[in-house]
């Protein structure tokens, strides 16, 4: 009786097995898209009330398919004197830091209040937003790309 022919099995392993894909710094800085919603101009009688409070909504959109830890810091101030001359200085009222978690594609609305003591043109685009993937073991979140200046005009009536 004839023996069946023996076939050698060969196992192939690619030499350069790709490591798990790590997001690039550019991808990490685009996890969260932010937009500010506020009136273009706001009328206030500074004679009756010295503080002008304007409601502002900060909209945060998770652009990734992953769960993302987000940190918002409102304490950031415009320090360049040129920007201060043009826009003046204002204060965010209330809580100055927020930590939250956004699910994949989730949109979160954060209600803020801006406080002004003078008429003028102001840039509301000062909140700094940091984000990191929840399963990522990093000490620091990546700063999210800031949008264009968000100018508001405060008028005295």
Secondary structure, DSSP 8 states (H G I E B T S, - for coil): --------------SS--------HHHHTTSEEEEEE--SEEEE-TTT-S-EEEEEEEEEEE-SSS-EEEEEE-------HHHHHHH---EEES--EEEEEE-TT-EEEEEEEEEESS-EEEE-TT-EEEEEETT---SS-EE----S--EEEEEE-
